[in-house]
Amino acid sequence: MIYIHIPMIIVIGWNNGKVEARSIANGAAVYRDHFASPIAAVLTSDYRLRGNAEVLCCATDGEVRGYLFEGNAPDGTSKDGGGAATSLLADEISAEEKEVQALIKAKAGLVGQLKAYENAGLKTTKGTNVRVATTT
């Protein structure tokens, strides 16, 4: 895993070729991309010599992609295409990713409730010789 910290966003490159940009505040995925080979390096540089730092992701097969952050594009636009700069905006998160995030939050809430019920069950049976199986 390779990561680079940019104010309020962390960019992570994985050995399976996945690249993620996540918000530091809440951990939500801001942007995702996938390379055909493992990520060798994630770094920032003024690659286009325009005075704007870009996040560069380099794969082990030599593929390099640059990413501009919101407000970093010199003309205020985002570029897209193979190996081109891509804007990392929160509104680009797909509906599917938002649903997954909602399900993860719901799961965490249910796990918390389950632990509370298990702890309550242990407290009520502590003074007796009754054992309650955890599989019930």
C-alpha positions, 0 to 999 in steps of 0.5 A: 500500500502506498499513500500520500496525504493531501490536506483533507484527502488521502490518496492510496495506491494498492498492489491490486491496482486500485487507487482510492482518494478518501476524505480524512474527516470521515473516510468516505471515498472521494474518487476511485480508479483501477490500473491493470497492474500494481501501483508502484508509486503515488506522489505529487508533482507539477507534471505539466509545469503549469504551477499546479501540483498534481497527484501522479500514480505510477503502475509497475507496467509503466502506466502513469496517470495524473489527477487534479484536485477541485480548483487545481485546473488552470482553466477551472475545468477537469480533463478526462480520458486515458491517462489524463487528469481527472477531477476528484470531486465528491459529487462523482461518487456513484449511487452504488458507492453511496448505497454501499456506504449507507449499508456499511453504516447500518451494519455498524449500527446493527453490530453495536446493537447485537453487542449490547444485547449480548452484554445485557444477556451476560449481565442477567445470567451472571448470578445464576447457574444458567448458561446461554449459548451464544448461537441462540 
